[in-house]
């Protein structure tokens, strides 16, 4: 059994990878492929939680059994590793950079957060502090329509973001369509260093603060979190809400360093990691404490997993916080992230996570003290005009009601960002063309039957889908804390992503 100080160093080696290797060429020959296979085997044998000490991948194989197809080879490796459990796998260096951006090589861009809920094109969710996009006035809802003169409206967002990145201080020409505008505006933006934070917090009143943590993937967020707590303490804030909803986890050490900042009682155990040999206990040490809120409420949902369950569950177990929401995901397994000689990475399940009182929660999740479901509803399309999708909609020959029906559907799908008015103008055509580009149908200056029928299909699917009507979980937390909004005090941002 080992305590937190030794454990922290051990986990840092496995999960934090302080040194990132240079990407190397993938194995080309069967002999090189077999050597990589044996290397992965050795790591699995040593680290895997349920290791039997026997070979997992290479037993009974020789280099002669492997071919020249590199793609097929890596597909086979990933499939075989994936059979260990649902969490283990093989990561290319490119996949690693996406999953752990804080450890990827420095990235330079225009400084926008793309709205990933819209899989087509690139819509601005928000701009980052100090970014060229923010300085030039880009804002939430703006649509990136072109990059260096190339129309990107039909591309998925993951193909657009690399186009916006480049060398530091280089410039890129970006076409932007602002909500309600009838034409694009061209900006020449400087690419700058992107330092993205997954922590954001602000005061709701003189006595209450709110912090949202969306992932535990950036070590720098520890200091963002600590600075927030220190600021709240200095301002006399007494109560705190921590929002972990949708937080799929990340690195154990980041969650741990945030936990110890919130205080505790002496050298109490916060949680433990148990591998196939030993137990590593993460403890609270008083000298690490920053601020102990009088009342602490943690919001969790079915997508709160892994490290977020460690934070919420530990605070709940020790009587430091109450949980509001629904049972969390239930991932009480932690993985080691191991660098391979090929430049790629092995993700292998290594630890069972145990909380100080309730123990392991695999498949069960963290059970909230106050079970509160979000208020949901079906989309109300009763006010939609009939589209009459069996005949084309021609701007000069169609009624205002049909144009309004078109605009209403394009707005519902996120393409039409103005107020539907039944006038087929340049903005209506722009939204229609964006939809046609995304769907791969012929781009026209009118709404073809194919376009209209596709619209009706999507709208029908949406009409059968529930959406969150109001954030009843947050409202319940505010009621618990007897929160009364101060009309004279606007929410003050202490830190922004």
Residue pairs with C-beta under 8 A, 6 or more apart in sequence:
1 278
1 279
1 281
2 10
2 278
2 279
2 280
2 281
3 280
3 281
3 283
4 256
4 270
4 280
4 281
4 282
4 283
4 285
6 280
7 273
7 280
7 281
7 282
8 253
8 256
8 282
10 280
11 252
11 253
11 273
11 280
12 18
12 253
14 47
14 336
14 337
14 338
14 350
15 251
15 252
15 253
15 334
15 335
15 336
15 337
16 103
16 219
16 251
16 253
17 100
17 103
17 337
17 339
19 339
20 103
20 104
20 105
20 339
21 339
21 343
22 343
23 93
23 343
24 341
24 342
24 343
25 342
26 70
26 74
26 342
26 344
27 33
27 35
27 36
27 70
27 73
27 342
28 68
28 70
29 63
29 68
30 63
30 64
30 65
30 66
30 67
30 68
31 63
33 63
33 66
33 70
33 73
34 58
34 61
34 62
34 63
34 66
36 77
36 340
36 341
36 342
37 57
37 58
37 61
37 66
37 77
38 58
39 340
39 341
40 57
40 77
40 81
40 90
40 340
40 346
41 55
41 56
41 57
41 58
43 338
43 346
43 348
44 51
44 56
44 57
44 81
44 84
44 88
44 346
44 348
45 51
45 53
45 54
45 55
45 56
47 275
47 336
47 338
47 348
47 350
48 56
48 84
48 88
48 276
48 348
48 349
48 350
49 275
49 276
49 333
49 349
49 350
49 351
49 352
50 84
50 276
51 276
56 80
56 84
57 77
57 80
57 81
66 73
67 73
74 90
74 92
77 90
78 89
78 90
81 88
81 89
81 90
81 346
81 348
82 88
82 89
84 348
84 349
85 333
85 349
87 331
87 333
87 335
87 347
87 349
88 335
88 347
88 348
88 349
89 347
90 344
90 345
90 346
90 347
91 99
91 337
91 344
91 345
91 346
91 347
92 344
92 345
93 343
93 344
93 345
96 103
96 104
96 344
96 345
97 104
97 105
98 104
99 217
100 217
100 337
101 107
101 196
101 217
101 218
102 217
102 218
102 219
102 220
106 168
106 193
107 165
107 193
107 194
108 165
108 166
108 167
108 168
108 169
108 170
108 191
108 192
108 193
108 194
109 161
109 164
109 165
109 166
109 191
109 192
109 194
110 131
110 132
110 133
110 164
110 172
110 174
110 189
110 190
110 191
110 192
111 127
111 128
111 130
111 131
111 132
111 133
111 134
111 192
111 194
112 122
112 124
112 125
112 126
112 127
112 128
112 131
112 133
112 138
112 144
112 164
113 124
113 125
113 126
113 127
113 128
113 196
113 497
114 122
114 123
114 124
114 125
114 157
114 160
114 161
115 123
115 124
115 125
115 157
116 125
116 157
118 157
118 414
119 156
119 157
120 153
120 154
120 155
120 156
120 157
120 434
120 438
121 143
121 144
121 145
121 152
121 153
121 154
121 155
121 157
121 160
121 434
121 438
122 143
122 144
122 152
122 157
122 160
122 161
122 164
123 141
123 142
123 143
123 144
123 414
124 133
124 138
124 139
124 140
124 141
124 142
124 143
124 144
125 140
126 139
126 140
126 497
127 133
127 134
127 138
127 139
128 134
128 194
128 195
128 196
128 496
128 497
129 496
130 192
131 192
131 194
132 189
132 190
132 191
132 192
133 187
133 189
136 187
136 189
138 176
138 187
141 178
141 179
141 417
142 176
142 177
142 178
142 179
143 153
143 176
143 177
143 417
143 434
144 152
144 160
144 164
144 174
144 175
144 176
145 151
145 152
145 153
145 175
145 176
145 177
145 184
145 434
146 152
146 153
146 173
146 174
146 175
146 184
147 160
147 163
147 164
147 172
147 173
147 174
147 175
148 163
148 172
148 173
149 173
149 175
150 163
151 437
152 159
152 160
152 163
153 433
153 434
153 437
153 438
154 434
154 437
154 438
154 440
163 172
164 172
164 174
164 191
165 191
166 172
166 191
167 191
168 191
168 192
168 193
169 190
169 191
169 192
170 190
170 191
171 188
171 189
171 190
171 191
172 188
172 189
172 191
173 186
173 187
173 188
173 189
174 186
174 187
174 188
174 189
175 184
175 185
175 186
175 187
176 184
176 185
176 186
176 187
177 183
177 184
177 185
177 417
177 430
178 185
179 417
179 418
180 417
180 418
180 419
180 427
181 427
182 425
182 426
182 427
183 426
195 220
196 218
196 497
197 218
197 220
197 221
197 224
197 495
197 496
197 497
198 213
198 214
198 215
198 216
198 217
198 218
198 221
198 250
198 497
199 211
199 212
199 213
199 214
199 221
199 224
199 225
199 228
199 495
199 497
200 211
200 212
200 493
200 495
200 496
200 497
201 209
201 210
201 211
201 212
201 225
201 228
201 232
201 494
201 495
202 209
202 210
202 491
202 492
202 493
202 494
202 495
203 209
203 210
203 232
203 235
203 237
203 489
203 491
203 492
203 494
204 210
204 241
204 478
204 483
204 485
204 491
205 483
205 484
205 485
205 486
205 489
206 235
206 236
206 237
206 486
206 489
207 236
207 237
207 238
207 239
208 237
208 238
208 239
208 240
208 241
208 481
208 483
209 228
209 232
209 237
209 239
209 240
209 241
209 494
210 240
210 241
210 243
211 225
211 228
211 240
211 241
211 242
211 243
212 242
212 243
213 221
213 225
213 242
213 243
213 244
213 247
213 258
213 308
213 311
214 246
214 247
215 247
215 248
215 249
215 250
216 247
216 249
216 250
216 251
216 252
216 254
216 255
216 258
216 307
216 308
217 250
217 251
217 254
218 254
219 251
219 253
219 254
221 254
222 254
222 257
222 258
224 495
225 258
225 261
226 261
226 290
227 494
227 495
228 494
228 495
229 261
229 262
229 290
229 291
230 290
230 291
231 494
232 240
232 291
232 293
232 494
233 290
233 291
237 293
238 293
238 294
238 295
239 293
239 294
239 295
239 296
239 297
239 481
240 293
240 295
240 296
240 297
241 296
241 297
241 298
241 299
241 474
241 477
241 478
241 481
242 296
242 297
242 298
242 299
242 311
242 312
242 321
243 298
243 299
243 474
244 298
244 299
244 300
244 304
244 308
244 311
244 312
245 299
245 300
245 301
245 303
245 304
245 325
245 473
246 301
246 303
246 304
247 303
247 304
247 305
247 307
247 308
248 303
248 304
248 305
248 306
248 308
248 329
249 305
249 306
249 307
249 308
249 309
249 331
250 306
250 307
251 307
252 273
252 282
252 307
252 310
252 334
254 307
255 307
255 308
255 310
255 311
256 270
256 271
256 282
256 310
257 288
258 311
259 270
259 282
259 284
259 310
259 311
259 314
259 315
260 270
260 284
260 285
260 288
260 289
261 288
261 289
261 290
261 291
262 289
262 290
262 291
262 292
262 293
262 296
262 315
262 320
263 284
263 289
263 290
263 291
263 292
263 320
264 270
264 284
264 286
264 289
264 318
264 320
265 284
265 318
266 284
266 286
267 283
267 284
267 285
267 286
268 283
268 284
268 318
268 356
269 281
269 282
269 283
269 284
269 356
270 282
270 283
270 284
270 314
270 318
270 356
271 282
271 310
271 313
271 314
271 353
271 354
271 355
271 356
272 279
272 280
272 281
272 282
272 353
272 354
272 356
273 279
273 280
273 282
273 334
273 351
273 352
273 353
273 354
274 280
274 351
274 352
274 354
275 350
275 351
275 352
280 351
295 480
295 481
296 315
296 320
296 321
296 322
297 321
297 322
297 323
297 324
297 477
297 480
297 481
298 311
298 312
298 315
298 316
298 321
298 322
298 323
298 324
299 323
299 324
299 325
299 473
299 474
299 477
300 308
300 309
300 312
300 323
300 324
300 325
300 326
300 328
300 366
300 368
301 325
301 326
301 328
301 374
301 473
302 326
302 327
302 328
302 329
302 365
303 329
304 312
304 325
304 328
304 329
304 366
305 328
305 329
305 330
305 331
306 329
306 331
306 333
306 334
306 353
308 328
309 328
309 329
309 330
309 331
309 332
309 353
309 361
309 365
309 366
310 353
310 355
312 321
312 323
312 328
312 366
313 328
313 355
313 358
313 361
313 366
314 320
314 355
314 356
315 321
316 322
316 323
316 366
316 369
317 355
317 356
317 357
317 358
318 356
318 357
322 369
322 370
322 480
323 366
323 367
323 368
323 369
323 370
324 368
324 369
324 370
324 372
324 473
324 476
324 477
324 480
325 368
325 370
325 371
325 372
325 473
326 368
326 371
326 372
326 373
327 364
327 365
327 366
327 367
327 368
328 361
328 365
328 366
329 365
330 361
330 362
330 363
330 364
330 365
331 362
332 352
332 353
332 354
332 360
332 361
332 362
333 349
333 351
333 352
333 353
333 362
334 349
334 350
334 351
334 352
334 353
335 347
335 348
335 349
335 350
335 351
336 346
336 347
336 348
336 350
337 345
337 346
337 347
338 345
338 346
338 347
338 348
339 345
340 346
352 360
352 362
353 360
353 361
354 360
355 361
370 476
370 480
372 472
372 473
372 476
373 472
374 468
374 469
374 470
374 471
374 472
374 473
375 468
375 469
375 470
375 472
376 466
376 467
376 468
376 469
377 466
377 467
377 469
378 463
378 464
378 465
378 466
378 467
379 412
379 462
379 463
379 465
379 467
381 412
381 459
381 463
383 408
384 405
384 408
384 409
384 459
385 401
385 402
385 404
385 405
385 408
386 401
386 402
386 405
387 393
387 402
387 405
387 406
387 409
387 452
387 455
387 456
388 402
388 405
388 452
389 449
389 452
389 453
389 455
389 456
390 449
390 453
391 449
392 446
392 447
392 448
392 449
392 452
393 402
393 403
393 406
393 446
393 447
393 452
394 446
395 403
395 424
395 429
395 445
395 446
398 424
400 422
400 423
401 422
403 422
403 423
403 424
403 428
404 420
404 421
404 422
406 424
406 428
406 432
406 447
406 452
406 455
407 416
407 420
407 421
407 422
407 428
407 431
408 420
409 455
409 456
409 458
409 459
410 416
410 428
410 431
410 432
410 435
410 455
411 417
411 420
411 431
412 459
412 462
413 435
413 455
413 458
413 459
413 462
415 431
415 432
415 434
415 435
416 427
416 428
416 431
417 431
418 427
429 445
432 447
432 451
433 443
435 451
435 454
435 455
436 442
436 443
436 444
436 451
437 443
439 451
439 454
441 448
441 450
441 451
441 454
442 448
442 450
444 451
